[in-house]
Each structure stands twice: as structure tokens, then as C-alpha cells.
Amino acid sequence: MERFATERLIAERLRDDHLADLVALHLDPDVSRYLGGVRAPEATAAYLAAAMAHWDRHGFGIFALRTGAGEFAGRAGIRRAVIDGAQELEIVYTLKRDLWGRGLASETAAALTSLARSQLELPSLVGLVVVGNDASCRVLEKCGFSRERTIVSRGEEVLLYRSAALSRG
């Protein structure tokens, strides 16, 4: 499962050649305000290395997103994370600023939730949303996630959302 497509986006496993696009994404202050702030290119390179290592260890992870025309659109995926002291599986998505407001985050999150259920057979997913990011709250709620509680993660107050059980019962 190194690739998938939605109606309007193509997702492929992160690779070294995505670095320049990720650096540009992480340097955008509007995009990065809910990601802990703007990241220096070196921090993005470390992020990419960790994301690729996650793929190697677990067989799933973060994807680069492209439009049908081949333009870099952002990144999204599912990753293992320790959240509030517990091992969790986290859904993540970040789009370029000029693509916001078009429903692409909801489309991507729905596709990832479906993949978690059908291909990865994951028990559930969590999503973390920095307090104040109402658009991201709506994305998760549209995809069947429910707000569970407020926690502190990476020094920020965040809302923890959880998907309904994903396993086929």
C-alpha cells in the first residue's frame, strides 16, 4: 500500500526526492502555525528521514500528495505515536495553503480512514488538533471521529479525536 488515490489527489510513499516540496510546505507560516511553527530545512530533513524509517519498520506511514496535474499538494498518512503516554495510531494531513477550503483534507482523511479499516485492519485512529484549528476539527468530525479530551502535546493544548472502531466486526 505505497500509493492510493482519492477523487482529486494521488498519494505516494514519502521518498528523499520529496524533500524540497516538504521544506517549502513547512516554511509557510500559515501552514505551520498548527504544526508547532515553521521548521528549518534541517528539521524537515530529519522529519523526512523519520517518516521513511517509519515506513521501513511498520509498512505504512506518511504519503506525499499530488494533484491530478502532478503539483505537490501536501502530506498525509497514518503513523504510530505515543500520545499522552499511550501507543496510538495517528492520522495526519497537511495541505498547501492555496489548496485549503476545497474539501481535499476531508477527502484525504476519509481515504486514510478507509485504508486503516480495509487494508491495515487497525483497531482505531486518533487525530490531534491544536485548539483553535476549527477547520481540522470539522474534517475529523466529517470522517466519524469524536472529540475525546483535551491534552498537552509537544507543549501545545490539543484536542484528541478518536475514530469509531475500525475493525470489521
OpenMM code with the backbone's topology and positions (N, CA, C; nanometers):
from openmm import Vec3, app, unit

residues = "MET GLU ARG PHE ALA THR GLU ARG LEU ILE ALA GLU ARG LEU ARG ASP ASP HIS LEU ALA ASP LEU VAL ALA LEU HIS LEU ASP PRO ASP VAL SER ARG TYR LEU GLY GLY VAL ARG ALA PRO GLU ALA THR ALA ALA TYR LEU ALA ALA ALA MET ALA HIS TRP ASP ARG HIS GLY PHE GLY ILE PHE ALA LEU ARG THR GLY ALA GLY GLU PHE ALA GLY ARG ALA GLY ILE ARG ARG ALA VAL ILE ASP GLY ALA GLN GLU LEU GLU ILE VAL TYR THR LEU LYS ARG ASP LEU TRP GLY ARG GLY LEU ALA SER GLU THR ALA ALA ALA LEU THR SER LEU ALA ARG SER GLN LEU GLU LEU PRO SER LEU VAL GLY LEU VAL VAL VAL GLY ASN ASP ALA SER CYS ARG VAL LEU GLU LYS CYS GLY PHE SER ARG GLU ARG THR ILE VAL SER ARG GLY GLU GLU VAL LEU LEU TYR ARG SER ALA ALA LEU SER ARG GLY".split()
positions = [
    Vec3(0.0826, -0.1177, 0.0000),
    Vec3(0.0000, 0.0000, 0.0000),
    Vec3(0.0881, 0.1255, 0.0000),
    Vec3(0.1721, 0.1386, -0.0976),
    Vec3(0.2618, 0.2527, -0.1039),
    Vec3(0.2032, 0.3676, -0.1844),
    Vec3(0.0843, 0.3460, -0.2426),
    Vec3(0.0156, 0.4502, -0.3201),
    Vec3(-0.1342, 0.4341, -0.3003),
    Vec3(-0.2048, 0.5437, -0.3089),
    Vec3(-0.3501, 0.5395, -0.3183),
    Vec3(-0.3945, 0.6675, -0.3868),
    Vec3(-0.5186, 0.6690, -0.4280),
    Vec3(-0.5719, 0.7884, -0.4932),
    Vec3(-0.7095, 0.8196, -0.4364),
    Vec3(-0.7399, 0.9473, -0.4303),
    Vec3(-0.8742, 0.9931, -0.3991),
    Vec3(-0.9312, 1.0449, -0.5308),
    Vec3(-1.0458, 1.1049, -0.5237),
    Vec3(-1.1053, 1.1595, -0.6452),
    Vec3(-1.0154, 1.2632, -0.7115),
    Vec3(-0.9445, 1.3433, -0.6282),
    Vec3(-0.8663, 1.4539, -0.6845),
    Vec3(-0.7177, 1.4530, -0.6511),
    Vec3(-0.6733, 1.3576, -0.5700),
    Vec3(-0.5331, 1.3547, -0.5284),
    Vec3(-0.4727, 1.2168, -0.5475),
    Vec3(-0.3421, 1.2168, -0.5667),
    Vec3(-0.2638, 1.0933, -0.5751),
    Vec3(-0.1652, 1.0965, -0.4589),
    Vec3(-0.1582, 0.9864, -0.3849),
    Vec3(-0.0687, 0.9774, -0.2693),
    Vec3(0.0366, 0.8715, -0.2963),
    Vec3(0.1621, 0.9042, -0.2638),
    Vec3(0.2711, 0.8085, -0.2794),
    Vec3(0.3596, 0.8135, -0.1565),
    Vec3(0.4158, 0.6993, -0.1226),
    Vec3(0.5055, 0.6887, -0.0078),
    Vec3(0.6126, 0.7969, -0.0148),
    Vec3(0.6397, 0.8609, 0.0995),
    Vec3(0.7435, 0.9634, 0.1038),
    Vec3(0.8792, 0.9049, 0.0654),
    Vec3(0.9538, 0.9843, -0.0126),
    Vec3(1.0887, 0.9480, -0.0568),
    Vec3(1.1806, 1.0690, -0.0426),
    Vec3(1.3090, 1.0451, -0.0564),
    Vec3(1.4079, 1.1536, -0.0473),
    Vec3(1.3769, 1.2684, -0.1428),
    Vec3(1.3263, 1.2370, -0.2618),
    Vec3(1.3045, 1.3439, -0.3595),
    Vec3(1.1833, 1.4316, -0.3276),
    Vec3(1.1134, 1.4056, -0.2179),
    Vec3(1.0055, 1.4941, -0.1732),
    Vec3(1.0558, 1.6057, -0.0817),
    Vec3(1.1851, 1.6043, -0.0494),
    Vec3(1.2374, 1.6984, 0.0498),
    Vec3(1.2110, 1.8444, 0.0131),
    Vec3(1.2390, 1.8857, -0.1075),
    Vec3(1.2221, 2.0274, -0.1441),
    Vec3(1.0765, 2.0715, -0.1274),
    Vec3(0.9834, 1.9879, -0.1676),
    Vec3(0.8413, 2.0211, -0.1518),
    Vec3(0.8025, 2.0301, -0.0047),
    Vec3(0.8536, 1.9374, 0.0768),
    Vec3(0.8232, 1.9412, 0.2204),
    Vec3(0.8842, 2.0638, 0.2877),
    Vec3(1.0058, 2.0997, 0.2478),
    Vec3(1.0694, 2.2189, 0.3042),
    Vec3(0.9822, 2.3413, 0.2754),
    Vec3(0.9364, 2.3567, 0.1517),
    Vec3(0.8512, 2.4707, 0.1165),
    Vec3(0.7220, 2.4692, 0.1979),
    Vec3(0.6632, 2.3525, 0.2149),
    Vec3(0.5399, 2.3394, 0.2930),
    Vec3(0.5634, 2.3827, 0.4372),
    Vec3(0.6711, 2.3332, 0.4978),
    Vec3(0.6992, 2.3603, 0.6386),
    Vec3(0.7505, 2.5019, 0.6636),
    Vec3(0.7954, 2.5714, 0.5598),
    Vec3(0.8394, 2.7100, 0.5752),
    Vec3(0.7234, 2.8085, 0.5649),
    Vec3(0.6069, 2.7632, 0.5228),
    Vec3(0.4901, 2.8511, 0.5118),
    Vec3(0.4330, 2.8739, 0.6515),
    Vec3(0.4350, 2.9978, 0.7021),
    Vec3(0.3878, 3.0226, 0.8382),
    Vec3(0.2384, 2.9939, 0.8564),
    Vec3(0.1576, 3.0135, 0.7531),
    Vec3(0.0144, 2.9830, 0.7653),
    Vec3(-0.0073, 2.8331, 0.7831),
    Vec3(0.0640, 2.7534, 0.7061),
    Vec3(0.0528, 2.6083, 0.7162),
    Vec3(0.1078, 2.5602, 0.8498),
    Vec3(0.2197, 2.6141, 0.8901),
    Vec3(0.2924, 2.5627, 1.0066),
    Vec3(0.2405, 2.6113, 1.1407),
    Vec3(0.1488, 2.7064, 1.1426),
    Vec3(0.1036, 2.7591, 1.2721),
    Vec3(0.0372, 2.6526, 1.3575),
    Vec3(-0.0210, 2.5499, 1.2973),
    Vec3(-0.0828, 2.4417, 1.3736),
    Vec3(0.0051, 2.3159, 1.3771),
    Vec3(0.1290, 2.3301, 1.3313),
    Vec3(0.2233, 2.2176, 1.3313),
    Vec3(0.3418, 2.2425, 1.4236),
    Vec3(0.3262, 2.3365, 1.5147),
    Vec3(0.4356, 2.3664, 1.6065),
    Vec3(0.5266, 2.4765, 1.5576),
    Vec3(0.4918, 2.5424, 1.4481),
    Vec3(0.5709, 2.6536, 1.3962),
    Vec3(0.6513, 2.6155, 1.2738),
    Vec3(0.7060, 2.7171, 1.2107),
    Vec3(0.7872, 2.6994, 1.0898),
    Vec3(0.9069, 2.6108, 1.1229),
    Vec3(0.9374, 2.5199, 1.0318),
    Vec3(1.0516, 2.4294, 1.0512),
    Vec3(1.1655, 2.4688, 0.9587),
    Vec3(1.2832, 2.4705, 1.0138),
    Vec3(1.4025, 2.4934, 0.9326),
    Vec3(1.4201, 2.3754, 0.8373),
    Vec3(1.4877, 2.3972, 0.7238),
    Vec3(1.5102, 2.2866, 0.6300),
    Vec3(1.5736, 2.1635, 0.6950),
    Vec3(1.6641, 2.1857, 0.7911),
    Vec3(1.7283, 2.0719, 0.8581),
    Vec3(1.6270, 1.9916, 0.9396),
    Vec3(1.5319, 2.0607, 1.0015),
    Vec3(1.4278, 1.9916, 1.0786),
    Vec3(1.3358, 1.9131, 0.9856),
    Vec3(1.3082, 1.9676, 0.8689),
    Vec3(1.2252, 1.8952, 0.7725),
    Vec3(1.2997, 1.7734, 0.7192),
    Vec3(1.4289, 1.7856, 0.6984),
    Vec3(1.5078, 1.6693, 0.6547),
    Vec3(1.5033, 1.5593, 0.7602),
    Vec3(1.5123, 1.5960, 0.8874),
    Vec3(1.5025, 1.4964, 0.9952),
    Vec3(1.3629, 1.4360, 0.9995),
    Vec3(1.2588, 1.5195, 0.9787),
    Vec3(1.1207, 1.4703, 0.9724),
    Vec3(1.1068, 1.3665, 0.8605),
    Vec3(1.1602, 1.3983, 0.7431),
    Vec3(1.1511, 1.3065, 0.6292),
    Vec3(1.2243, 1.1754, 0.6585),
    Vec3(1.3426, 1.1832, 0.7160),
    Vec3(1.4177, 1.0612, 0.7496),
    Vec3(1.3393, 0.9753, 0.8477),
    Vec3(1.2790, 1.0373, 0.9482),
    Vec3(1.1992, 0.9617, 1.0455),
    Vec3(1.0757, 0.9012, 0.9798),
    Vec3(1.0127, 0.9755, 0.8897),
    Vec3(0.8938, 0.9243, 0.8201),
    Vec3(0.9292, 0.8049, 0.7312),
    Vec3(1.0425, 0.8120, 0.6634),
    Vec3(1.0835, 0.6988, 0.5784),
    Vec3(1.1206, 0.5779, 0.6647),
    Vec3(1.1838, 0.6008, 0.7779),
    Vec3(1.2169, 0.4903, 0.8690),
    Vec3(1.0893, 0.4261, 0.9238),
    Vec3(0.9872, 0.5064, 0.9503),
    Vec3(0.8582, 0.4534, 0.9964),
    Vec3(0.8020, 0.3574, 0.8925),
    Vec3(0.8047, 0.3963, 0.7645),
    Vec3(0.7594, 0.3076, 0.6568),
    Vec3(0.8359, 0.1744, 0.6605),
    Vec3(0.9676, 0.1829, 0.6746),
    Vec3(1.0505, 0.0615, 0.6746),
    Vec3(1.0164, -0.0294, 0.7924),
    Vec3(0.9889, 0.0283, 0.9087),
    Vec3(0.9581, -0.0502, 1.0284),
    Vec3(0.8171, -0.1066, 1.0287),
    Vec3(0.7196, -0.0288, 0.9811),
    Vec3(0.5792, -0.0645, 1.0017),
    Vec3(0.5007, -0.0964, 0.8748),
    Vec3(0.5546, -0.0630, 0.7589),
    Vec3(0.4847, -0.0920, 0.6340),
    Vec3(0.3743, 0.0063, 0.5992),
    Vec3(0.3660, 0.1161, 0.6719),
    Vec3(0.2728, 0.2250, 0.6408),
    Vec3(0.3308, 0.3525, 0.6980),
    Vec3(0.2730, 0.4656, 0.6603),
    Vec3(0.3253, 0.5915, 0.7115),
    Vec3(0.2692, 0.7108, 0.6394),
    Vec3(0.3557, 0.8085, 0.6156),
    Vec3(0.3161, 0.9361, 0.5570),
    Vec3(0.3369, 0.9313, 0.4058),
    Vec3(0.2410, 0.9906, 0.3353),
    Vec3(0.2434, 0.9987, 0.1897),
    Vec3(0.2637, 1.1431, 0.1465),
    Vec3(0.3274, 1.1614, 0.0311),
    Vec3(0.3249, 1.2901, -0.0380),
    Vec3(0.1975, 1.2921, -0.1208),
    Vec3(0.1303, 1.4063, -0.1240),
    Vec3(0.0072, 1.4209, -0.2011),
    Vec3(0.0344, 1.5071, -0.3242),
    Vec3(-0.0225, 1.4663, -0.4368),
    Vec3(-0.0107, 1.5423, -0.5615),
    Vec3(-0.1489, 1.5586, -0.6234),
    Vec3(-0.1658, 1.6694, -0.6931),
    Vec3(-0.2897, 1.6891, -0.7681),
    Vec3(-0.2862, 1.5996, -0.8921),
    Vec3(-0.3988, 1.5902, -0.9597),
    Vec3(-0.4040, 1.5144, -1.0847),
    Vec3(-0.3062, 1.5673, -1.1882),
    Vec3(-0.2748, 1.6984, -1.1809),
    Vec3(-0.1797, 1.7603, -1.2735),
    Vec3(-0.0344, 1.7395, -1.2297),
    Vec3(-0.0135, 1.6729, -1.1152),
    Vec3(0.1211, 1.6432, -1.0686),
    Vec3(0.1803, 1.7447, -0.9733),
    Vec3(0.1068, 1.8497, -0.9375),
    Vec3(0.1565, 1.9516, -0.8449),
    Vec3(0.1566, 1.8975, -0.7017),
    Vec3(0.2643, 1.9244, -0.6278),
    Vec3(0.2701, 1.8858, -0.4878),
    Vec3(0.1574, 1.9552, -0.4129),
    Vec3(0.0811, 1.8778, -0.3346),
    Vec3(-0.0349, 1.9316, -0.2634),
    Vec3(-0.0175, 1.9305, -0.1118),
    Vec3(0.0675, 1.8423, -0.0605),
    Vec3(0.0854, 1.8328, 0.0838),
    Vec3(0.1316, 1.6945, 0.1238),
    Vec3(0.1018, 1.6615, 0.2486),
    Vec3(0.1394, 1.5302, 0.3021),
    Vec3(0.0284, 1.4820, 0.3930),
    Vec3(0.0156, 1.3502, 0.4033),
    Vec3(-0.0879, 1.2922, 0.4895),
    Vec3(-0.0539, 1.1457, 0.5113),
    Vec3(-0.1087, 1.0889, 0.6189),
    Vec3(-0.0855, 0.9470, 0.6412),
    Vec3(-0.1286, 0.9025, 0.7792),
    Vec3(-0.0804, 0.7861, 0.8136),
    Vec3(-0.1065, 0.7246, 0.9432),
    Vec3(0.0290, 0.6857, 1.0017),
    Vec3(0.0488, 0.7184, 1.1277),
    Vec3(0.1768, 0.6854, 1.1907),
    Vec3(0.1544, 0.6400, 1.3344),
    Vec3(0.2487, 0.5614, 1.3834),
    Vec3(0.2489, 0.5228, 1.5240),
    Vec3(0.3023, 0.6415, 1.6038),
    Vec3(0.2413, 0.6641, 1.7194),
    Vec3(0.2851, 0.7754, 1.8039),
    Vec3(0.2508, 0.7443, 1.9486),
    Vec3(0.3311, 0.7972, 2.0383),
    Vec3(0.2989, 0.7912, 2.1805),
    Vec3(0.2268, 0.9209, 2.2124),
    Vec3(0.1020, 0.9083, 2.2553),
    Vec3(0.0199, 1.0247, 2.2841),
    Vec3(-0.0345, 1.0113, 2.4256),
    Vec3(-0.0007, 1.1074, 2.5062),
    Vec3(-0.0450, 1.1078, 2.6453),
    Vec3(-0.0056, 0.9774, 2.7154),
    Vec3(0.1150, 0.9271, 2.6821),
    Vec3(0.1692, 0.8076, 2.7447),
    Vec3(0.1232, 0.6753, 2.6873),
    Vec3(0.0377, 0.6776, 2.5842),
    Vec3(-0.0141, 0.5526, 2.5267),
    Vec3(0.0271, 0.5393, 2.3804),
    Vec3(0.0514, 0.4163, 2.3378),
    Vec3(0.0778, 0.3888, 2.1962),
    Vec3(-0.0516, 0.4078, 2.1181),
    Vec3(-0.0478, 0.4888, 2.0148),
    Vec3(-0.1659, 0.5164, 1.9330),
    Vec3(-0.1282, 0.5120, 1.7860),
    Vec3(-0.2289, 0.5106, 1.7016),
    Vec3(-0.2134, 0.5245, 1.5575),
    Vec3(-0.2806, 0.6554, 1.5200),
    Vec3(-0.1995, 0.7470, 1.4676),
    Vec3(-0.2446, 0.8848, 1.4453),
    Vec3(-0.2627, 0.9130, 1.2972),
    Vec3(-0.3759, 0.9749, 1.2625),
    Vec3(-0.3985, 1.0236, 1.1275),
    Vec3(-0.3459, 1.1667, 1.1210),
    Vec3(-0.2743, 1.1982, 1.0124),
    Vec3(-0.2187, 1.3323, 0.9952),
    Vec3(-0.2440, 1.3778, 0.8514),
    Vec3(-0.2608, 1.5085, 0.8341),
    Vec3(-0.2791, 1.5651, 0.6998),
    Vec3(-0.2424, 1.7122, 0.7044),
    Vec3(-0.1735, 1.7560, 0.6025),
    Vec3(-0.1335, 1.8953, 0.5886),
    Vec3(-0.1326, 1.9279, 0.4400),
    Vec3(-0.2051, 2.0329, 0.4031),
    Vec3(-0.2124, 2.0741, 0.2632),
    Vec3(-0.1510, 2.2121, 0.2449),
    Vec3(-0.1034, 2.2383, 0.1239),
    Vec3(-0.0547, 2.3715, 0.0898),
    Vec3(-0.1674, 2.4722, 0.1095),
    Vec3(-0.1315, 2.5918, 0.1502),
    Vec3(-0.2298, 2.6961, 0.1816),
    Vec3(-0.3256, 2.7233, 0.0656),
    Vec3(-0.2753, 2.7271, -0.0573),
    Vec3(-0.3623, 2.7612, -0.1702),
    Vec3(-0.4628, 2.6509, -0.2045),
    Vec3(-0.4546, 2.5375, -0.1363),
    Vec3(-0.5496, 2.4280, -0.1590),
    Vec3(-0.6520, 2.4146, -0.0460),
    Vec3(-0.6432, 2.4998, 0.0547),
    Vec3(-0.7384, 2.4946, 0.1663),
    Vec3(-0.8784, 2.5322, 0.1182),
    Vec3(-0.9773, 2.4820, 0.1888),
    Vec3(-1.1156, 2.5206, 0.1635),
    Vec3(-1.1809, 2.4523, 0.0447),
    Vec3(-1.1192, 2.3497, -0.0090),
    Vec3(-1.1731, 2.2788, -0.1254),
    Vec3(-1.2217, 2.1377, -0.0933),
    Vec3(-1.2163, 2.1013, 0.0350),
    Vec3(-1.2591, 1.9675, 0.0737),
    Vec3(-1.1533, 1.8598, 0.0564),
    Vec3(-1.0312, 1.8990, 0.0213),
    Vec3(-0.9258, 1.7989, -0.0021),
    Vec3(-0.8801, 1.7311, 0.1266),
    Vec3(-0.8792, 1.8034, 0.2381),
    Vec3(-0.8406, 1.7405, 0.3653),
    Vec3(-0.9442, 1.6356, 0.4049),
    Vec3(-1.0719, 1.6683, 0.3892),
    Vec3(-1.1772, 1.5706, 0.4217),
    Vec3(-1.1685, 1.4494, 0.3304),
    Vec3(-1.1448, 1.4736, 0.2033),
    Vec3(-1.1310, 1.3646, 0.1057),
    Vec3(-1.0139, 1.2728, 0.1430),
    Vec3(-0.9037, 1.3336, 0.1807),
    Vec3(-0.7844, 1.2576, 0.2177),
    Vec3(-0.8055, 1.1823, 0.3485),
    Vec3(-0.8611, 1.2490, 0.4495),
    Vec3(-0.8843, 1.1835, 0.5785),
    Vec3(-0.9822, 1.0669, 0.5640),
    Vec3(-1.0841, 1.0831, 0.4820),
    Vec3(-1.1790, 0.9732, 0.4587),
    Vec3(-1.1088, 0.8552, 0.3921),
    Vec3(-1.0235, 0.8822, 0.2956),
    Vec3(-0.9499, 0.7741, 0.2279),
    Vec3(-0.8564, 0.7029, 0.3249),
    Vec3(-0.7874, 0.7796, 0.4095),
    Vec3(-0.6969, 0.7180, 0.5066),
    Vec3(-0.7729, 0.6341, 0.6090),
    Vec3(-0.8878, 0.6823, 0.6531),
    Vec3(-0.9689, 0.6061, 0.7483),
    Vec3(-1.0160, 0.4755, 0.6840),
    Vec3(-1.0541, 0.4814, 0.5580),
    Vec3(-1.0947, 0.3613, 0.4855),
    Vec3(-0.9785, 0.2632, 0.4709),
    Vec3(-0.8597, 0.3146, 0.4388),
    Vec3(-0.7413, 0.2280, 0.4290),
    Vec3(-0.7084, 0.1635, 0.5633),
    Vec3(-0.7228, 0.2402, 0.6700),
    Vec3(-0.6961, 0.1864, 0.8047),
    Vec3(-0.7869, 0.0677, 0.8329),
    Vec3(-0.9099, 0.0781, 0.7875),
    Vec3(-1.0076, -0.0288, 0.8102),
    Vec3(-0.9832, -0.1477, 0.7167),
    Vec3(-0.9740, -0.1218, 0.5886),
    Vec3(-0.9760, -0.2300, 0.4910),
    Vec3(-0.8413, -0.2971, 0.4679),
    Vec3(-0.7336, -0.2193, 0.4652),
    Vec3(-0.6039, -0.2777, 0.4320),
    Vec3(-0.5143, -0.2981, 0.5533),
    Vec3(-0.5149, -0.2037, 0.6447),
    Vec3(-0.4273, -0.2146, 0.7605),
    Vec3(-0.4943, -0.2856, 0.8775),
    Vec3(-0.6273, -0.2935, 0.8741),
    Vec3(-0.7050, -0.3584, 0.9802),
    Vec3(-0.6675, -0.3045, 1.1183),
    Vec3(-0.6611, -0.1717, 1.1288),
    Vec3(-0.6262, -0.1068, 1.2543),
    Vec3(-0.7483, -0.0996, 1.3460),
    Vec3(-0.7278, -0.1067, 1.4775),
    Vec3(-0.8408, -0.1037, 1.5704),
    Vec3(-0.9077, 0.0338, 1.5798),
    Vec3(-0.8297, 0.1406, 1.5731),
    Vec3(-0.8852, 0.2762, 1.5771),
    Vec3(-0.7753, 0.3733, 1.5372),
    Vec3(-0.8144, 0.4957, 1.5175),
    Vec3(-0.7199, 0.6033, 1.4875),
    Vec3(-0.7485, 0.7196, 1.5804),
    Vec3(-0.6450, 0.7981, 1.6072),
    Vec3(-0.6646, 0.9239, 1.6765),
    Vec3(-0.6183, 1.0363, 1.5853),
    Vec3(-0.6712, 1.1533, 1.6104),
    Vec3(-0.6270, 1.2734, 1.5424),
    Vec3(-0.6052, 1.3808, 1.6462),
    Vec3(-0.4977, 1.4551, 1.6350),
    Vec3(-0.4679, 1.5647, 1.7264),
    Vec3(-0.4887, 1.6960, 1.6532),
    Vec3(-0.5625, 1.7871, 1.7150),
    Vec3(-0.5909, 1.9160, 1.6537),
    Vec3(-0.5569, 2.0254, 1.7546),
    Vec3(-0.4687, 2.1154, 1.7163),
    Vec3(-0.4348, 2.2282, 1.8028),
    Vec3(-0.5618, 2.3100, 1.8272),
    Vec3(-0.5836, 2.3448, 1.9529),
    Vec3(-0.7004, 2.4252, 1.9884),
    Vec3(-0.7020, 2.5502, 1.9000),
    Vec3(-0.8171, 2.5769, 1.8399),
    Vec3(-0.8320, 2.6912, 1.7506),
    Vec3(-0.8349, 2.6547, 1.6044),
    Vec3(-0.7924, 2.5322, 1.5697),
    Vec3(-0.7937, 2.4885, 1.4303),
    Vec3(-0.9297, 2.4241, 1.4005),
    Vec3(-1.0311, 2.5082, 1.3928),
    Vec3(-1.1680, 2.4592, 1.3748),
    Vec3(-1.1872, 2.3833, 1.2445),
    Vec3(-1.1165, 2.4227, 1.1389),
    Vec3(-1.1306, 2.3538, 1.0106),
    Vec3(-1.0880, 2.2077, 1.0238),
    Vec3(-0.9801, 2.1819, 1.0956),
    Vec3(-0.9338, 2.0445, 1.1127),
    Vec3(-1.0300, 1.9647, 1.2010),
    Vec3(-1.0897, 2.0302, 1.2991),
    Vec3(-1.1925, 1.9627, 1.3804),
    Vec3(-1.3071, 1.9160, 1.2907),
    Vec3(-1.3512, 2.0025, 1.1997),
    Vec3(-1.4610, 1.9660, 1.1087),
    Vec3(-1.4221, 1.8497, 1.0183),
    Vec3(-1.2969, 1.8479, 0.9720),
    Vec3(-1.2504, 1.7375, 0.8871),
    Vec3(-1.2664, 1.6053, 0.9609),
    Vec3(-1.2157, 1.5985, 1.0824),
    Vec3(-1.2229, 1.4730, 1.1583),
    Vec3(-1.3673, 1.4356, 1.1905),
    Vec3(-1.4472, 1.5326, 1.2278),
    Vec3(-1.5872, 1.5032, 1.2597),
    Vec3(-1.6619, 1.4502, 1.1379),
    Vec3(-1.6346, 1.5049, 1.0190),
    Vec3(-1.6966, 1.4549, 0.8951),
    Vec3(-1.6590, 1.3092, 0.8692),
    Vec3(-1.5405, 1.2705, 0.9159),
    Vec3(-1.4905, 1.1345, 0.8922),
    Vec3(-1.5254, 1.0386, 1.0054),
    Vec3(-1.6137, 1.0804, 1.0960),
    Vec3(-1.6607, 0.9905, 1.2005),
    Vec3(-1.5788, 0.9893, 1.3277),
    Vec3(-1.4892, 1.0847, 1.3449),
    Vec3(-1.4112, 1.0942, 1.4677),
    Vec3(-1.4909, 1.1742, 1.5704),
    Vec3(-1.4728, 1.1394, 1.6973),
    Vec3(-1.5389, 1.2107, 1.8071),
    Vec3(-1.4331, 1.2713, 1.8980),
    Vec3(-1.4621, 1.3905, 1.9480),
    Vec3(-1.3699, 1.4553, 2.0415),
    Vec3(-1.3715, 1.3776, 2.1717),
    Vec3(-1.2531, 1.3382, 2.2170),
    Vec3(-1.2409, 1.2585, 2.3386),
    Vec3(-1.2012, 1.3429, 2.4583),
    Vec3(-1.0956, 1.4241, 2.4410),
    Vec3(-1.0488, 1.5059, 2.5528),
    Vec3(-0.9450, 1.6065, 2.5027),
    Vec3(-0.9065, 1.6953, 2.5925),
    Vec3(-0.8011, 1.7924, 2.5651),
    Vec3(-0.6759, 1.7457, 2.6381),
    Vec3(-0.5621, 1.7501, 2.5672),
    Vec3(-0.4350, 1.7103, 2.6265),
    Vec3(-0.3293, 1.8143, 2.5889),
    Vec3(-0.2110, 1.8003, 2.6454),
    Vec3(-0.0965, 1.8797, 2.6036),
    Vec3(-0.0037, 1.7873, 2.5265),
    Vec3(0.0289, 1.8278, 2.4037),
    Vec3(0.1188, 1.7502, 2.3193),
    Vec3(0.2204, 1.8451, 2.2578),
    Vec3(0.3474, 1.8116, 2.2728),
    Vec3(0.4567, 1.8949, 2.2220),
    Vec3(0.4436, 2.0396, 2.2702),
    Vec3(0.3981, 2.0548, 2.3950),
    Vec3(0.3881, 2.1862, 2.4562),
    Vec3(0.2659, 2.2675, 2.4181),
    Vec3(0.1740, 2.2097, 2.3393),
    Vec3(0.0545, 2.2822, 2.2974),
    Vec3(-0.0706, 2.2107, 2.3446),
    Vec3(-0.1734, 2.2893, 2.3739),
    Vec3(-0.3029, 2.2318, 2.4086),
    Vec3(-0.3684, 2.1823, 2.2794),
    Vec3(-0.4032, 2.0531, 2.2781),
    Vec3(-0.4630, 1.9938, 2.1587),
    Vec3(-0.5877, 1.9147, 2.1962),
    Vec3(-0.6750, 1.9035, 2.0985),
    Vec3(-0.7943, 1.8211, 2.1131),
    Vec3(-0.7622, 1.6839, 2.0565),
    Vec3(-0.7910, 1.5805, 2.1346),
    Vec3(-0.7692, 1.4443, 2.0885),
    Vec3(-0.9037, 1.3911, 2.0381),
    Vec3(-0.9054, 1.3523, 1.9123),
    Vec3(-1.0204, 1.2901, 1.8488),
    Vec3(-0.9914, 1.1426, 1.8299),
    Vec3(-1.0954, 1.0601, 1.8356),
    Vec3(-1.0798, 0.9170, 1.8137),
    Vec3(-1.1856, 0.8701, 1.7154),
    Vec3(-1.1424, 0.7819, 1.6260),
    Vec3(-1.2359, 0.7230, 1.5301),
    Vec3(-1.3210, 0.6191, 1.6024),
    Vec3(-1.4347, 0.5934, 1.5473),
    Vec3(-1.5119, 0.4787, 1.5922),
    Vec3(-1.4290, 0.3548, 1.5624),
    Vec3(-1.4609, 0.2440, 1.6245),
    Vec3(-1.3863, 0.1202, 1.5988),
    Vec3(-1.3786, 0.0952, 1.4495),
    Vec3(-1.2593, 0.0657, 1.4017),
    Vec3(-1.2375, 0.0438, 1.2591),
    Vec3(-1.2470, -0.1017, 1.2193),
    Vec3(-1.2277, -0.1920, 1.3152),
    Vec3(-1.2236, -0.3324, 1.2784),
    Vec3(-1.3608, -0.3795, 1.2314),
    Vec3(-1.3546, -0.4703, 1.1365),
    Vec3(-1.4787, -0.5275, 1.0859),
    Vec3(-1.5264, -0.6306, 1.1855),
    Vec3(-1.6427, -0.6090, 1.2409),
    Vec3(-1.6864, -0.6981, 1.3452),
    Vec3(-1.7937, -0.7793, 1.3051),
] * unit.nanometer
topology = app.Topology()
chain = topology.addChain("A")
for resn in residues:
    res = topology.addResidue(resn, chain)
    for name in ("N", "CA", "C"):
        topology.addAtom(name, app.Element.getBySymbol(name[0]), res)
